[in-house]
Structures are given as structure tokens and as C-alpha cells.
């Protein structure tokens, strides 16, 4: 009886942990997002708008010696993330730097995936689903896949929230 109980407990733990894991998706940086404002902005105005947006979304920001912004946040109390934001008066770019507990990993090259979608690895199908989810967002067209790397899908959700806030803030600068 004791062995049966132990087997049941182990099975539940293994199944629960497997179902809690999400399939990794490709990592994207967002490059040269245009500043769409009714009037020309200065670099200082763009920087202020980006820092305001970061603060609204719960990201801390520091200006680095090279002028870029370093954004840091801890999502869901367990996922520290660091981003780099470069900017000029006409555009900005958001790049992944590092994270913890988001299963950052190297991925197989896309050329290794089978052409038949049904036989494609789960990560390829998850990537297609992720693209479908975000393709209607204005910032999706500036997403550039970082070849060979993948990450937990929640990362991209958090990034698109941040990008939306950035877009709104640069558009309301006076």
C-alpha cells in the first residue's frame, strides 16, 4: 500500500511539473521601431518617454555610459529580466540581455525542422502560435528573431506590454 501511495504521489508530481512547463518559443529583439509623433522629438524627449513607459510597466531603468538604457524587472516575483534599449530621436530598439527562470536555451536551426508542420517539433508549432498571437500588434513588424535562441513564451507577452507603453509615451510627448 505504501508503494502504491508513493507511486501515485510521484506520478502526480511529474505530471504536474510537466504540465506547468510551457513550450519555448524563438527569442525576438525589436529593432528600429519608429517614433511616430506629430512633431520632431529630441533624443532627451525620447529617452524620457521610454523611461516613463518602463516605470509604468514596472521596469527600473538606468542610463548606461554609452547612452543606452538598461531596463530591469522581476516578473511574477521569480523571473528577473534585463533588456537594453538604444534610441535616437527617430527610433528605438529593445534587445534581450539576460534572464533567470525563463528557460533561455539554444535552439536547433530552423533548417533542421521537418517541412511537414505536423512533424515539426513542438517548439516550431509553439513559435507559429506565438507569431499568430502577436502579428496584429503594431510593434510585431519590428521583431527580429535572434537565431539559435528560445525562451519561455511569457517573455514575449511582457515585452509587447512594454512596447505598447513605449509607443503610447513617445506619442504623447509635447
NORLIN-V822192 format. One line per field, one symbol per residue. psi: psi as a letter, one per 30 degrees, with the letter a starting at -180 (. if undefined). Layout:
# NORLIN-V822192
psi: ???
This chain:
# NORLIN-V822192
psi: eeeeeeeeeeeeeeeeeeffklkllkkkljkhkkjjlflklleeeeeeeeeeeeeeggkkkkklegflkkkkljkhggikkklkjllaffllkkkkellkgghklkllkeffklfjefflleeeeeeeeeeeefffkefefgkkkjkgkllkffeeeeeeeeeeeeeeeffgk.
